Amino acid sequence: MRATQPSPPGDFLEDPASLCEALARSTGAMIGYIDREFRIRWTNQRFAEWYQVAPKDLAGRAVIDLYGPEAFHSFAPHFERA
């Protein structure tokens, strides 16, 4: 007989965005989405807490403005590969 795990709340198979949101909220990791123009489009709460702001206050900001030109240019190649 196989043991089954309890189902998570909500129907994540029907709504993958809910699953992503739940994972982003529950992890201790800093998670963000940065677009091809190096603008922050979305962050989880943990990411925003690092900067002592709300996630909505980071949305739309340019990464270079957040980190400064020197730091940005040091890690920009990593962003470009991702």
N, C-alpha and C positions, 0 to 999 in steps of 0.2 A: 504494500500500500504506500502510495506517494504522499508525502506531506505537502500541503499547499500553503502558500503565503497569503496573508490577507490582502485584498485589493486595496490600492491607494484610493483616497477620496477623489471623487470626480472621475470622469471617463476619459483618461488620458489618450486612449487609442483613438477616440473621436475628436479630441482637441489637443493636438501636440503642443500648441502654444501654451496651454495650461501646464503641461508637463515641464516645459522649459522654464516657465515662470516659477513653478514650485521648486525645481532644482536650483535655480539661481537664488531664490530666497533662502533655501535651507543649507546651502553650502557656506563654509567659512571663507571661500575663495573670492577674490575680487574678479568680477566678470564684467566685461564691457564689449560693446560692438563699435568698432571704428570703421568708417567707410573709406573708399578709395581716395578721397580728398583729405584724409586724416582728420576727419571731424568725428567727435563722439556722438553717436546716435542713441545709445542706450547703455545704462550701467545698472548693476544691481546695487542694493543698499550698502553692502560692504565696500564696494568700490567708492561710492560717494562719501561714506564715513571717513575714508582715508583723507579726503580733501575737506572734511568737515562741512559738507553741503548736502542738499537733497539731490537725489538722482536727476530730477528735472532741471536743476541748475547747471548740470554738466552737459545735458543734451544740446547739441549744436556747437559746442565750443571746439575750437581747433586744438589739436594735441600740442602743437608748437607753442600756443599761448599758455597751455597748462603747465608744460615742462620747461619751456624756454628753448631758444634756438640751439644752444650747445648740446643739451641733453637729447633734444629731438633728433638732431642730425646723427648722434651716436647710435640711436636705436631705430631710425627710419628704415634702414635696410631690412631689419627683421619684420617690420610691418609690411614692407613691399613684398617679401617672400610669402607672407601669410595671405 
